[in-house]
Amino acid sequence: MSQDEANASSSTAIESLPNYPDPLIDSYTYHSKCPITPGKYIMGVDEAGRGPVLGPMVYGVAFCPVEYKEQLDGMGFNVGIVPDQPACDMSCLLIRASSASPHSLRPPSLPHNRTTLRQPTPHPAHAPSIFGFSSSRVRANSPQDLSASMLSRPPTNLNACAQQATVGLIKLVMNQLQITISELYVDALGPPAAYQKYLSECFPEIDKISVETKADAKYKIVGAASVAAKVTRDAWIDGWVWEEGRKGKGKEDVTSEGGEMEVEGEEEGEGEESSVPWSSEFGSGYPSDPKTKAWVDATLDPTFGYPSFSRFSWATIKVQLDKSAHKVQWIDDGHTIAKAFESTKPADKGRCAVTKDLAIRSVGSL
């Protein structure tokens, strides 16, 4: 099996990608099973993919009952690269967290270069509880939607996109699922104090809201949210399906076993993949990655630019387009809306003030 086939197989196994292998065109929200434990909950929020010039940005939330907080702290949600440890699909722990049996959490084998977690050994006395009554949600913002938002007029900057994703996920859990959140822990987005004030104004009913830098290392519930977000983005990146290499796109609602997904997809029997003229060796997607730099340099088409996998609002892409792409001059460059409605000879020129005030016009015939 080739590396591409192995990556595609791993992506298929991730439940937060229920529409895979259809290409990611529209942003979507994935819902794992809703926990049924009554009472107050704690929630963590984190993201994956704010900085890359390629691929989606994914936000994740994880939540569990307050009484399970200590058990969660002992599970070791340390988000980091552990290349020498057996890979464990972290989405098994969060995205599939509603399983009542820890035996169903056996993960598929994933490449060791993705974010991994040492697989915990669930204690039989409490493992079914913590896995059975925790849950997660992810919001995957497609690169096409990020580009459209940030290049719109007026533009929606990345912080605003991130805030919309965060607030949307929290509202979904609180309003649609009727979960009572008493403690909210968020990885900082910009200045922590300003963002904490903003969230406090959005959710005055939450008793405690804490926004801190490196919150994923301080609070296990944030680390759990980070796991859900990172696994989802990594799976998309590892098994990316090119929109430009597919055809016959339609629309349908998709529901997967173990979760629901709000997304527009392709009609059955359509969307056969064809080859694309660029490489799939694009690295991590971060501008500092040598593989990503090489891909950006080599992939540019001087007429059509880049595939939709790219974020066209990023300076890395803009600079390359300005440098190497064909220049385009629009016929209305320099024209304003006011000029478009001006006449070379105004109709009211030379007429008396009364006719202008009363809007009297001459007629050609009666």
Secondary structure, 3 states (H helix, E strand, C coil): CCHHHHHHHHHHCCCCCCCCCCCCCCCEEEEECCCCCCCEEEEEEEEECCCCCECCEEEEEEEEEHHHHHHHHCCCCCCECCCCCCCCCCHHHHCCCCCCCHHHHCCCCCCCCCCECCCCCCCCCCHHHHHHCCEEEEEEECHHHHHHHHCCCCCCCHHHHHHHHHHHHHHHHHHHCCCEEEEEEEECCCCHHHHHHHHHHHCCCCCEEEEECCHHHHCHHHHHHHHHHHHHHHHHHHCCCCHHHCCCCCCCCEEECCEEEECCCCCCCCCCCCCCCCCCCCCCCCCCCHHHHHHHHHHCECCCECCCCECCCCHHHHHHHHHHCCCCCCCCCCCCHHHHCCCCCCCCCCCCHHHHHCCCCCCCCC
